[in-house]
Amino acid sequence: MKPHWWPGNRVQLLENGEEFFPAVFDAIGQAEREVIIETFILFEDKVGLHLREVLIAAARRGVQIDLLIDGFGSPDLSDEFVSGLTSAGVRLRSFDPSLRVMGVRFNVLRRMHRKIVVVDGRVAFVGGINYSADHLMDFGPEAKQDYSIQLQGPVVIEIRRFVRHAIQPAPPPDADKPPRGWRAARRRWQRHEETPTAIEPAGPAEALFVRRDNLHHRNDIERYYRIAIRRARSQVLIANAYFFPGYRLLRDLQRAARRGVDVRLILQGQPDMAIVKTAASTLYDDLLRSGVKIHEYIERPLHGKVAVVDDEWATVGSSNLDPLSLALNLEANVVLRDRDFASDLRQRLEQLIERSCREVPAPAPDHQPRWWPAVRNFFVFHFLRRFPVWAGRLPRHSPALVSVAEATNGR
């Protein structure tokens, strides 16, 4: 289904775990019928334990809880942690789990990287924040800088419909013909899913829920980024943790800068993985020569995936601008047209630049790079240009949603 613009939404920016976790836990605490959560990472630390506590409390008062975690991002939950949820009635599933081989996880491709919460079909959260203590400032120098949004209004209808479909029952993977019981369960699920829910306008924002999958929406998130960049008149401001985009998006950024648009990138200066900065730095020379300004965030690891274009357009979500997010993982962003929200996000990012970033200097006009960087950048350029084609040829299995309780019992 083609993404649809929904008018009449209220949107609130949530920065870091200090703003995000209380808002989510409070919404779950007020839930009356239904809570659906998708997350890449759920750790058994103080944040994960708090989430478990509020979910169990909601389940015990009759709220239906569906929790989907990723099998690569959340591989180490204890039996006690899991049983506490499932015994309270929480339906806990894992997306494509896999056994370790000699202690190593190899199921790294095509992950469920979304971070979404929907409560009672009336409020939704979408962004990049996982359920782990490293999203809180008291975690120390490795605490992550990140963003999410809280949404109320008609767009929540589409987000709820999407997540319900994502967690619906699947047939046994080894069954040639799905059993009768499965078909009946699926019909009941679909009837519940399609139950219309009217939501009154809640604010001035137009919202577009955009996802990336490996079937019908392979390029949607990248496409909406590129449309906004091509239409930019005055400013493009992007903060992205893992920056290694495709050739076409890079070209659009360079063309925008050359026609006089103020194009600024906030990238990792203190990365959580060294290769992140190494990969992004191979792109610096060409971007800087085009007039793009690059600011490295050096206070702690950057984990955000947000952007503002001109005075109105903004996006917040789970998608990085790198090959994993743009060509392999399952992602979700919300695109917004709202002046107040765009202004708020832009001000926070500009404060980040002023207080916690260092600007990468542009190379001198007569500077000639050494032979090795020039060769390296040549191969990087052609890798980026061809990567979408190569990625499409990688294995595209249909990952299973596995009940974590069943998997635990089968250990």
C-alpha positions in Angstrom: 0.0 0.0 0.0 1.3 3.4 -1.0 2.2 5.7 2.0 -0.6 8.2 2.8 -0.4 11.7 4.2 -2.7 12.0 7.3 -3.6 15.5 8.4 -4.6 16.5 11.9 -1.9 15.0 14.1 -0.2 16.1 17.3 3.5 15.3 17.5 6.0 15.7 20.3 9.8 15.3 20.0 11.3 13.1 22.7 15.1 13.4 23.1 17.0 10.5 24.7 15.8 8.0 27.2 15.1 10.7 29.8 12.2 11.9 27.8 11.2 8.8 25.9 11.0 6.1 28.6 8.7 8.0 31.0 6.3 8.9 28.1 6.1 5.2 26.9 5.8 3.7 30.4 3.1 6.3 31.3 1.1 5.4 28.2 1.4 1.7 28.9 0.3 2.4 32.5 -2.9 4.1 31.2 -3.6 1.4 28.5 -7.1 0.0 28.6 -7.2 -2.6 25.8 -4.0 -3.1 23.8 -0.3 -2.4 23.7 1.9 -3.4 20.7 5.7 -3.0 20.8 8.3 -3.7 18.2 12.0 -3.2 19.2 15.3 -4.2 17.9 17.0 -4.3 21.3 15.5 -5.3 24.7 18.2 -5.8 27.3 17.7 -7.2 30.8 19.0 -4.0 32.5 17.2 -1.4 34.6 15.3 -0.1 31.5 14.3 -3.6 30.3 13.2 -4.6 33.8 11.1 -1.5 34.1 9.4 -2.2 30.8 8.8 -5.8 31.9 7.2 -4.5 35.1 4.8 -2.1 33.4 3.8 -4.7 30.8 3.1 -7.3 33.4 1.0 -4.8 35.4 -1.0 -3.9 32.2 -1.5 -7.6 31.2 -2.8 -8.5 34.7 -5.5 -5.8 34.5 -6.7 -7.3 31.1 -4.7 -5.4 28.5 -3.6 -7.5 25.5 0.2 -7.1 25.2 2.1 -8.0 22.0 5.9 -7.6 22.2 8.1 -8.3 19.2 11.9 -8.3 19.6 14.6 -9.0 17.1 16.5 -12.3 17.3 19.8 -10.7 16.6 19.4 -7.5 18.7 17.8 -9.2 21.8 19.4 -12.7 22.0 20.1 -13.1 25.7 16.9 -12.7 27.8 16.9 -15.1 30.7 14.2 -17.7 31.3 13.1 -15.9 34.4 12.7 -12.6 32.4 10.7 -14.3 29.7 8.5 -16.5 32.0 7.5 -13.4 34.0 6.1 -11.8 30.9 4.5 -14.9 29.3 2.9 -16.1 32.6 1.1 -12.8 32.9 -0.3 -13.2 29.3 2.2 -11.2 27.3 2.6 -12.6 23.8 6.3 -12.3 23.3 7.8 -13.1 19.8 11.2 -13.0 18.4 11.9 -12.1 14.8 14.2 -14.7 13.1 16.1 -16.0 16.1 19.2 -18.1 15.5 21.5 -20.3 17.5 25.0 -19.0 18.1 27.8 -20.9 16.4 30.9 -21.0 18.6 29.4 -18.0 20.5 29.0 -15.9 17.3 25.7 -14.7 15.9 25.5 -15.0 12.1 21.9 -13.9 11.5 23.0 -10.3 10.9 21.3 -9.6 7.6 17.7 -8.4 7.1 16.9 -7.6 10.7 13.7 -6.2 12.3 15.2 -2.8 13.2 12.0 -0.9 13.8 11.1 0.8 17.2 7.4 1.3 17.4 4.8 1.4 20.3 1.1 1.7 19.8 -1.3 2.0 22.8 -5.0 1.5 22.5 -4.9 2.7 18.9 -4.8 6.3 20.2 -1.1 7.1 20.8 2.0 5.9 19.0 5.8 6.2 19.4 8.2 5.9 16.5 12.0 6.5 16.6 15.4 5.1 17.1 15.5 4.4 20.9 15.8 0.9 22.1 15.0 -0.5 25.6 18.4 -0.4 27.1 20.2 1.6 29.8 22.7 3.0 27.3 20.0 5.5 26.2 20.3 7.2 29.6 22.8 9.9 30.5 23.8 8.1 33.7 25.2 5.2 31.6 28.3 7.3 31.2 30.5 8.2 28.2 28.9 5.5 26.1 25.4 6.8 26.6 23.7 7.3 23.2 22.2 10.6 21.8 18.9 9.7 20.2 15.4 10.8 19.3 11.8 9.5 19.1 8.4 11.1 18.6 5.0 10.7 20.3 2.0 10.8 17.9 -1.7 11.3 18.4 -4.2 11.7 15.7 -5.3 9.9 12.5 -1.9 8.6 11.5 -2.0 6.3 14.5 -4.7 4.3 12.6 -2.2 3.4 9.9 0.7 2.6 12.3 -1.6 0.3 14.4 -2.8 -1.5 11.3 0.8 -2.0 10.2 2.1 -3.4 13.5 -0.9 -5.7 13.9 -0.2 -7.1 10.5 3.5 -7.5 11.3 2.8 -9.7 14.4 -0.1 -11.7 13.0 0.1 -15.5 13.2 2.2 -17.2 10.6 1.8 -20.8 9.3 4.3 -23.4 10.5 7.4 -23.0 8.3 7.6 -26.7 7.5 3.9 -27.1 6.6 3.0 -27.6 3.0 -0.6 -26.7 3.8 -1.4 -24.5 6.8 -3.5 -26.4 9.3 -7.2 -25.5 9.7 -6.7 -24.1 13.2 -4.1 -21.7 11.8 -6.5 -20.4 9.1 -9.3 -19.8 11.7 -6.9 -17.9 14.0 -5.7 -15.8 11.1 -9.3 -14.9 10.1 -10.1 -13.9 13.7 -6.9 -11.8 13.8 -7.8 -10.1 10.5 -11.3 -9.3 11.6 -9.9 -7.6 14.7 -7.2 -5.8 12.7 -9.7 -4.4 10.2 -12.0 -3.1 12.9 -12.2 0.7 12.0 -11.2 3.1 14.7 -12.2 6.7 14.3 -9.6 9.2 15.6 -10.4 12.9 15.9 -7.8 15.4 14.7 -5.4 16.2 17.5 -3.1 18.8 16.0 -1.8 20.7 12.9 0.8 18.2 11.7 0.6 16.2 8.5 2.2 12.8 9.0 3.4 10.1 6.6 4.3 6.7 8.0 7.0 5.2 5.8 8.6 1.8 6.1 11.3 -0.2 4.3 10.9 -3.9 3.7 12.3 -6.5 1.2 9.1 -6.8 -0.9 6.9 -3.8 -1.7 8.6 -0.9 0.0 12.3 -1.5 -0.6 13.2 2.2 -1.3 10.5 4.2 0.3 12.5 5.8 3.1 15.4 6.7 0.9 12.9 8.1 -1.8 11.3 10.5 0.7 14.7 11.7 1.9 15.7 12.3 -1.8 12.5 14.1 -2.6 12.9 16.5 0.3 16.6 17.2 -0.5 15.8 17.8 -4.2 13.0 20.3 -3.2 15.1 22.1 -0.5 15.3 25.8 -0.9 17.3 27.0 2.0 18.5 24.3 4.4 19.0 20.6 4.8 20.1 19.4 8.3 20.6 15.7 8.8 21.8 13.9 12.0 22.5 10.2 11.3 24.4 7.7 13.3 25.6 5.4 10.5 26.1 7.4 7.4 27.1 5.6 4.3 24.3 6.3 1.9 23.8 5.3 -1.7 25.2 7.1 -4.7 21.9 8.8 -5.6 21.3 10.3 -2.1 24.9 11.6 -2.0 24.5 13.2 -5.4 21.3 14.9 -4.3 23.1 16.3 -1.2 26.0 17.6 -3.4 23.6 19.2 -5.9 21.6 20.9 -3.2 24.8 22.4 -1.7 26.0 23.6 -5.1 22.7 25.5 -5.8 23.1 27.4 -2.5 21.2 25.3 0.0 22.8 25.2 3.5 23.5 21.4 3.8 24.8 20.3 7.1 25.4 16.8 8.4 25.8 15.7 12.0 27.8 12.4 12.1 29.5 10.4 14.7 32.8 11.7 16.1 32.9 9.3 19.0 31.4 6.2 17.4 30.3 3.1 19.2 32.0 1.1 16.3 35.2 2.4 14.8 34.3 1.3 11.3 31.4 3.7 11.3 33.6 6.8 11.3 36.1 5.2 8.9 33.4 4.4 6.4 31.8 7.9 6.6 35.2 9.7 6.4 35.8 8.2 2.9 32.9 10.4 1.7 34.1 13.6 3.3 36.3 15.1 0.6 33.7 15.0 -2.2 31.0 16.2 0.1 33.1 19.1 1.5 34.3 20.2 -1.9 30.6 20.4 -3.0 29.9 22.8 -0.1 28.3 20.3 2.3 29.2 21.1 6.0 30.1 18.1 8.2 29.9 18.3 12.0 31.2 15.4 14.1 29.3 14.9 17.4 32.1 14.2 19.9 30.4 14.2 23.3 29.3 10.5 23.2 28.0 8.1 20.5 25.3 9.5 18.2 22.4 7.1 17.6 19.8 9.5 16.1 18.2 9.2 12.7 16.5 12.5 12.1 16.4 15.3 9.5 14.9 18.8 8.9 14.5 20.4 5.5 13.6 24.1 5.2 11.0 25.4 7.6 8.4 22.6 7.6 9.6 19.1 6.5 11.1 16.7 9.1 11.6 12.9 9.7 12.3 10.8 12.7 12.6 7.0 12.7 14.8 3.9 12.9 16.5 4.1 9.5 20.1 5.0 9.3 21.5 6.2 6.0 23.7 3.1 5.4 23.5 -0.1 3.4 21.9 -2.1 6.2 19.1 0.3 6.7 18.5 1.4 3.1 18.8 -2.0 1.5 18.4 -4.9 4.0 16.7 -4.1 7.3 13.1 -3.6 8.2 12.7 0.0 9.1 10.1 2.6 9.9 10.2 6.4 9.8 7.5 9.1 10.2 7.7 12.1 7.8 6.2 15.3 9.1 5.0 18.6 7.7 4.7 20.9 10.7 6.5 24.2 11.2 6.5 24.1 15.0 7.9 20.6 15.1 10.5 21.3 12.4 11.6 24.4 14.3 11.9 22.5 17.6 14.0 19.7 16.0 16.2 22.2 14.1 16.9 24.2 17.3 17.9 21.1 19.2 20.2 20.0 16.4 21.7 23.4 16.1 22.4 23.4 19.9 24.0 20.0 19.4 26.3 21.5 16.7 27.2 24.5 18.9 27.9 22.7 22.1 29.0 19.2 21.2 30.3 19.1 17.7 33.5 19.9 15.8 33.3 21.0 12.2 35.4 19.0 9.7 37.4 21.6 7.7 37.1 21.7 4.0 40.2 20.7 2.0 42.2 23.5 0.5 41.4 24.1 -3.2 44.9 23.0 -4.3 45.0 20.0 -1.9 45.8 16.8 -3.8 44.9 13.6 -1.9 47.5 10.9 -1.5 47.2 8.0 -3.9 45.8 5.5 -1.4 42.8 7.7 -0.3 42.1 8.5 -4.0 42.0 4.8 -4.9 40.0 3.9 -1.8 37.4 6.6 -2.6 37.2 5.4 -6.2 36.1 2.0 -5.0 33.8 3.4 -2.4 32.1 5.5 -5.1 31.4 2.5 -7.3 30.4 0.3 -4.3 27.8 2.8 -3.4 26.6 3.2 -6.9 26.1 -0.6 -7.4 25.1 -1.6 -3.8 21.3 -1.6 -4.3 21.7 -4.1 -7.1 24.0 -6.4 -5.1 21.9 -6.2 -2.0 18.9 -7.4 -4.0 20.7 -10.6 -4.8 21.5 -11.4 -1.2 19.3 -14.2 0.4 15.8 -12.9 1.0 14.3 -15.6 3.2 11.0 -15.1 5.0 12.0 -14.7 8.7 9.8 -16.5 11.1 8.2 -15.0 14.2 8.9 -17.4 17.0 7.1 -17.5 20.3 9.9 -16.8 22.8 8.1 -19.0 25.4 8.1 -21.9 23.0 11.8 -21.4 22.2 12.7 -21.2 25.9 10.8 -24.4 26.7 12.6 -26.1 23.9 16.1 -25.4 25.2 
